[in-house]
Amino acid sequence: MTEPSPALDAKAWLPVAAIVLGAVSIFFNPYLLVSVIAIVLGIIALIGTRGASNQRPYRLIAALGIVAGAIGALAVIVSNTISAM
């Protein structure tokens, strides 16, 4: 059995941080800041894991972080639009 590469361990926190911040942004998102951070971390994680077949779970988690960040941003935009009417 092979040992995981050090680069994999160093970049493993990026998709996890993206999905955690994306989930938090759905409920708490002042000025879209949390959503933007989640989306940026997710994109960086996707770029960092490109081309490696053993990092597929990390790509999925990063993509889910981007989606959750986008849902959080959309929720804030819709909420602010409705409250401004």
C-alpha atoms as a printed R data frame, in Angstrom:
   type eleno elety resid chain resno       x      y       z
1  ATOM     1    CA   MET     A     1   0.000  0.000   0.000
2  ATOM     2    CA   THR     A     2   1.348  3.395  -0.907
3  ATOM     3    CA   GLU     A     3   1.574  6.356   1.399
4  ATOM     4    CA   PRO     A     4  -0.362  9.512   0.467
5  ATOM     5    CA   SER     A     5   1.762 12.239  -1.001
6  ATOM     6    CA   PRO     A     6   2.554 15.289   1.156
7  ATOM     7    CA   ALA     A     7   0.960 17.540  -1.482
8  ATOM     8    CA   LEU     A     8  -2.324 15.680  -1.075
9  ATOM     9    CA   ASP     A     9  -2.301 16.217   2.686
10 ATOM    10    CA   ALA     A    10  -1.447 19.890   2.341
11 ATOM    11    CA   LYS     A    11  -4.276 20.540  -0.123
12 ATOM    12    CA   ALA     A    12  -6.880 18.348   1.570
13 ATOM    13    CA   TRP     A    13  -8.073 21.197   3.778
14 ATOM    14    CA   LEU     A    14  -9.078 23.415   0.831
15 ATOM    15    CA   PRO     A    15 -12.147 21.454  -0.333
16 ATOM    16    CA   VAL     A    16 -13.173 20.773   3.259
17 ATOM    17    CA   ALA     A    17 -12.943 24.489   4.082
18 ATOM    18    CA   ALA     A    18 -14.916 25.294   0.926
19 ATOM    19    CA   ILE     A    19 -17.792 22.977   1.793
20 ATOM    20    CA   VAL     A    20 -17.874 24.060   5.447
21 ATOM    21    CA   LEU     A    21 -17.918 27.742   4.530
22 ATOM    22    CA   GLY     A    22 -20.469 27.042   1.800
23 ATOM    23    CA   ALA     A    23 -22.765 25.376   4.320
24 ATOM    24    CA   VAL     A    24 -22.267 28.234   6.780
25 ATOM    25    CA   SER     A    25 -23.005 30.788   4.048
26 ATOM    26    CA   ILE     A    26 -26.506 29.385   3.602
27 ATOM    27    CA   PHE     A    27 -27.380 30.448   7.165
28 ATOM    28    CA   PHE     A    28 -24.936 33.282   7.966
29 ATOM    29    CA   ASN     A    29 -23.601 35.405   5.143
30 ATOM    30    CA   PRO     A    30 -22.887 39.070   5.883
31 ATOM    31    CA   TYR     A    31 -22.275 41.048   2.684
32 ATOM    32    CA   LEU     A    32 -21.783 37.833   0.657
33 ATOM    33    CA   LEU     A    33 -18.339 37.515   2.226
34 ATOM    34    CA   VAL     A    34 -18.627 33.890   3.345
35 ATOM    35    CA   SER     A    35 -20.036 32.803  -0.031
36 ATOM    36    CA   VAL     A    36 -17.232 34.477  -1.934
37 ATOM    37    CA   ILE     A    37 -14.592 32.837   0.248
38 ATOM    38    CA   ALA     A    38 -16.252 29.417  -0.164
39 ATOM    39    CA   ILE     A    39 -16.432 29.786  -3.946
40 ATOM    40    CA   VAL     A    40 -12.817 30.967  -4.237
41 ATOM    41    CA   LEU     A    41 -11.511 28.143  -2.035
42 ATOM    42    CA   GLY     A    42 -13.551 25.636  -4.036
43 ATOM    43    CA   ILE     A    43 -12.128 26.894  -7.328
44 ATOM    44    CA   ILE     A    44  -8.581 26.797  -5.977
45 ATOM    45    CA   ALA     A    45  -9.155 23.238  -4.739
46 ATOM    46    CA   LEU     A    46 -10.558 22.166  -8.127
47 ATOM    47    CA   ILE     A    47  -7.554 23.592  -9.927
48 ATOM    48    CA   GLY     A    48  -5.178 21.966  -7.426
49 ATOM    49    CA   THR     A    49  -6.688 18.517  -7.878
50 ATOM    50    CA   ARG     A    50  -6.986 18.615 -11.664
51 ATOM    51    CA   GLY     A    51  -5.676 15.593 -13.515
52 ATOM    52    CA   ALA     A    52  -5.132 13.257 -10.564
53 ATOM    53    CA   SER     A    53  -7.469 10.288 -10.481
54 ATOM    54    CA   ASN     A    54  -6.785  9.521  -6.800
55 ATOM    55    CA   GLN     A    55  -8.083 12.957  -5.774
56 ATOM    56    CA   ARG     A    56 -11.578 12.526  -7.185
57 ATOM    57    CA   PRO     A    57 -13.311 12.716  -3.764
58 ATOM    58    CA   TYR     A    58 -11.595 16.043  -3.118
59 ATOM    59    CA   ARG     A    59 -12.837 17.353  -6.474
60 ATOM    60    CA   LEU     A    60 -16.393 16.366  -5.541
61 ATOM    61    CA   ILE     A    61 -16.151 18.043  -2.143
62 ATOM    62    CA   ALA     A    62 -14.724 21.197  -3.758
63 ATOM    63    CA   ALA     A    63 -17.551 21.260  -6.313
64 ATOM    64    CA   LEU     A    64 -20.125 20.854  -3.536
65 ATOM    65    CA   GLY     A    65 -18.474 23.750  -1.688
66 ATOM    66    CA   ILE     A    66 -18.829 25.937  -4.773
67 ATOM    67    CA   VAL     A    67 -22.493 24.964  -5.135
68 ATOM    68    CA   ALA     A    68 -23.217 25.599  -1.450
69 ATOM    69    CA   GLY     A    69 -21.489 28.991  -1.655
70 ATOM    70    CA   ALA     A    70 -23.551 29.886  -4.709
71 ATOM    71    CA   ILE     A    71 -26.767 28.840  -2.947
72 ATOM    72    CA   GLY     A    72 -25.814 31.002   0.034
73 ATOM    73    CA   ALA     A    73 -25.111 33.977  -2.231
74 ATOM    74    CA   LEU     A    74 -28.384 33.471  -4.074
75 ATOM    75    CA   ALA     A    75 -30.278 33.294  -0.784
76 ATOM    76    CA   VAL     A    76 -28.798 36.623   0.345
77 ATOM    77    CA   ILE     A    77 -29.549 38.305  -2.978
78 ATOM    78    CA   VAL     A    78 -33.151 37.055  -3.032
79 ATOM    79    CA   SER     A    79 -33.667 37.975   0.625
80 ATOM    80    CA   ASN     A    80 -32.336 41.495   0.118
81 ATOM    81    CA   THR     A    81 -34.392 41.967  -3.028
82 ATOM    82    CA   ILE     A    82 -37.591 40.860  -1.321
83 ATOM    83    CA   SER     A    83 -36.961 43.025   1.751
84 ATOM    84    CA   ALA     A    84 -36.255 46.094  -0.428
85 ATOM    85    CA   MET     A    85 -39.691 45.939  -2.047
